[in-house]
Structure formats: C-alpha cells, structure tokens
Amino acid sequence: MISSLFTVSPGHVSANGLGAITTHPSPAGLAAHVGAAGANHIAAPFAAQVGNHGATPHRGAGRMSPESALTGLMRRVLDELDYGVVIVDAQGEVALINRTARSEHTSAGLTGLAVGDRLIAGTPLETAELLSAVRDAATLSRRSLVRLGTGMRHCIAVVPLNSDTTVVDPNGGQALLLFGRRQVCAPISIAFFARTFGLTPTETQVLEALCQGDPPARIAARNCVAVSTVRTQLTAIRAKTQTGSLRELVRQVSTLPPIVCLSFGDATH
C-alpha cells in the first residue's frame, strides 16, 4: 500500500518538513485498497489536520483529494516511529525519509542521505552490497538484511514495496529500508512509561541507565550514591511497575511502542 501512495513524479514539490520530495498520488492507489467511497470516508476526517504536509491540492479546488490526505497522514505516522524508514527506487534514489532516519543515517553507516540522492554507504563495497539488495527488492521482490559500518554494525532490512510480490518487475518498483534500533527503548517511551507508573525523576534516570545495560554498581558510581541506594530504587521501580525481576522490567520496557517526540522536547505532550 505504501508504494502506491508514494509514487515519484517530477515537477510537484511538497512542503511537509521532510525535504523536497517530489510525489503525486497514484491514480488507483487508495481506491484499489478501499474503494472510492471508503477512500473518502477514511481521508475526510484527517484532511483538516494534515494541512499541507506533502499533499498535492485537489485540482481546481481548495481541498485535497482523499489520496493526498492519506499520503500526508501516512508521512506523519512514519515520523512518529522510533525506526528509521527510507523509501527508494530500484536505482537507490531516495524518495522519502522519516525523521528518525534523517537523524540516525550517519550512525547507520549511510552518508549524505537526502531526498533525490542516491544511497551511499561508508565504503564502496558496502554501497555496492546495499544497492544490490535494493535492486533485488524492487525488481525481484526479495527481502534481505544488510549490515553496515564497523564495530557495532548497523542492520538495515531491505523490503520490496511492489503491489504484487510474486511478479518480477524488470523496470523496478520501490523498496523500503528499515533501520534497526540502536537502543532498547527511546527516552520518550521510557518517559511515558515512567509517568504512567508514577516513577520519580530519579527512578526514571535509573530505569534509563538500566535499559542501556548499566549494572547497579555503574549507575551508583555515575550518580555518586551507594549501590544499596540504587538497589532500593530498583526495588521501588519493580513494585510500582508490578514486575517480578529486573529482566522482566527490561523486557516490558523493550516492548513499548516505538514512538518519538516530534518536538524533540517535552515528553508530556
């Protein structure tokens, strides 16, 4: 469905804060999935909220078409995810980047990632491997996992976005690049979790450090307190979250919804 909503086309520049992406709504994109009546029913409530986020105004009217409204809505959804998302064509040219991908692409082993650019990895060999995976996904509907960088290497899933993954498309469709997460949970998700269970600011800091893999002794040293103090705080956190062990606590945090804060600020909104 996503591939039908983000069709690359020259001459139409959006203004959605995601970069100068050129798109137009696919003529049969939304209708093929939900039908004309369903498209209007889905998109109408969101048209006023989406505003001009990458949507192409309806020709001859002040309103957006249902396809355009849903396209803008989908971009906003992608920006909320704590996963880097990039959509490219068969040649590796970038058509769409979400907020997380723009902020993490360097650590993911990619350079100069912008709409209209061709994918470039850290080395020529890695670039060739990535472009080969993209080409196979877009033309042959093959899924793959590419590892980039050195040390703690970053994994990127390359997924076909063709409407029919059983058909070989020699002309090439589109592919989705999905970045692996670099941490157990985003700070914004931990903040929501802490507020939900009534954790104090200190307990929240201890929980964040625990989810980053720090043992109680390291947390205590960083906070200049005794290890017994940290253990008491962890006991309080477990009691408030009703978890039976630290392992269960970390597992619960690691399965939180992958959201980010669009303002990169206050987590209370």
N, C-alpha and C positions, 0 to 999 in steps of 0.2 A: 504494500500500500504506500509506503513512504516513497518508493521510487516513482510512482505515478504522480505524486504531489510535488516533487522537486525536479521538474524537467528543465534542463538547461536550455536557454534560448538567448541569443544576442539581442541587445537593444532595449531591454527592460531592466532597469537598475532599481533594486529595492532600497528601502530606508528603514531597516529594522534593528540597527545596532549590531548586526552580526558580520558586517563587512559588505562590500559591494557585490553581493551575489546577484547574478542575472538569472531570473526564473520566469516562467509563466505557468499557470495552472494547466495540467494535462486536460485536454478536451473531454476525455471519458474517465478521468481519474477517479473522481468521487462517485459519479453515477454508476461506474462499474462495480463499486463495492456496496453501495447502499441504495442506489436508485435515485432518481431526481427528487421525488418527494422526500425521501429520507435525508438527502443532502441538505435541503432547505430546512428541515426540522432540526438537524444537528447543528448546522452552522449559524442559523439566525440568532440564537441567544448569545453567541460569542462575538458577533460582528462588532458590536459597540465596544467590547473590551479589547479586542485585538488591535483596533485602531489601524495604523499604517505600518505594522510590523511585518514588512516584506510582502504585503499583499498587493496585488495589482487591482486597481479600482475597476469596477464593472463598467464596460464601455457605454458611454452616453448617460451615465447615472452617477449619483454621488455615493452609491452603496457598493460594497464589494460583493462579488459573486460568492456562492457557498463554497466553491473550491478554494478561492483566495482566502476566505475567512478561516477555513480549516487549515490551510497551509500556514498562515500566521500563528494559529493556535498550536500547531504541531511544533513550530520553532520555539515557542515559549515553553512547551513541555520539555523539549530537548535541553533547553538552557537550565532547567531545574534539576537535571540529573547530575549526580556526582560521578559520572563516567564520561570520558572524552568521546565524542561522537563526530566523525567526519564522513561526508558522502563525496565520493569521487566517481569519475567516469572510467572507462576501460583504459585510458592512457594515463590515469593517475592525476588528472586535473581536478582540483578541489572545487566542489560546488556548494558545500555547506559545512560550517564548523560551529559546534556549540561552544558555550562559554568555557566549560571545563577543558575542552581540547585546546582552546586558544591559550589558556593559562598553563597547561601541562605539556604542550607538544615538545618543548625542549628537553624536559626530563624524560619524555617518552622516546627520545632518540631521533626526533624529526627537526628539521631546520627550515626556517622561512615559510611556515605553514600559513597560507592566506588564500582567500577565495580567488580562483583564477590561476594560482600557482600549481606547478607540478610537484608531486611528492618527492622530497629529498631526505634521505636518512643520513646518519653520521658518516658512513663510508660508501664508496661506490658499490662495493659488494652488497651491503645491506640495502642500498637503494634498488639495485637490480632484483634482489630477492623480494622486496616489498612490491615493486611494480609487477613482477611476475605473478605474485599472489593476487594482486588487484585485477590483472588481466584475466586470470583463470576464473576469478569470482564473477566478473562482469560478462565474460563471453561463454564460459563453460559451467557456470553456477556451482563452482567448487568452493568449499569453505576451508579456511586454513588458519593457522596460528603462527605469527611471525614474532621472533624475539629480536629486539634491537638494543644497542648500547653495550656498555661493559659493566663489570661488577654486578650490581643488582639489575639485571637486564629487564627491560620492559616488554611485556607481552601485548600484542595487538591482534585481535581477532579480525579477520577479513571475511565478510559475509556478502553473498550475492543479494541484490535487490530486484532481480528480474521478476516480473509478474508470474512467469511460468519457469520454475527452476528445472524442469525436465527437458527444456528445449535449449539447444545450443544456439547462441546468438553471435554469429561471426562479426556483426557490426558493433557489438559491445553494448551492454546496458550500464548499470551503475553498481557500485559496491559500497558497503558500509564498513568503516574502520571503527572498531570499538576498543578503546583503551582499557587496559587492566587497571585496577585500583592500586594506589601506592600506599594506602593505609587501611587499617581495619575499618575505620569509620570516619566520616568527615566531622570536623569540630562542630559544625552546625547541627548535625544529627545528634551528637552527644549532648549538646546544649539543650535541645528539645527533650531528649531522654531524661536529663538531669532535672529539668523543670517539671516534667510530668511526675517524677517520683519525689520531688521536694528535696533534692540534694543541695547542700550548701555550696557556695563558690569554691571553698577548699576541697570539699569532697568531689566536686566536678573536675578540678585540676588533677586530683589523684586518679580519678577514673580515666581521664585522657591519657595520663602517663602510663597507666596500666595497659590500656589498649594499644599503646605504642610499643609495648613489650618490655617496659621498665619493671624490674623487680622491686619489692618494697624497700630494700636497702638503698637502691639508687634514688628512688623517689624521696626517701628520707634525707639523703645527702643533699639533693638538689634544693629541698625546702628547708634545710637546716633544722630538722627536728629528729627526734629519736625514732628508731624503727618501730618501737612499740606504739608510737603515736599514729604512724601510718597504718599499722595493723588494726588499731582501734577504728580509724576512719574507714578502712575497707570493711570491717565488720558492720559498721553503721550503714554503709552503702548496700551491702548484701541484705541487711534487714529491711531497708526501705524498698529495695527492688525485688524482694522475696526470691532471691536466688540462693541456692544451696552451697555454691562454691565459686571461687574466682574464675574457674574455667567456664562455668555456666554463665557467669556475669559477662565475661568477654564474648561468649558465643551469642548471648542475647543482644549485645551492642553491635556485634558484627553483622547481624541480620536486620538491622534497622533500615528503613527505606533510604535509598541513596539520593539524598537531596542536598542542594547547595543553597547558599544565600545569595540572591541576585545582587543585593546591595553590598555584599562582602562586608557587612557590618553587623547591625543588631540582629540577634537571633530570635528576638521575641516577636517579630512580625510574621 
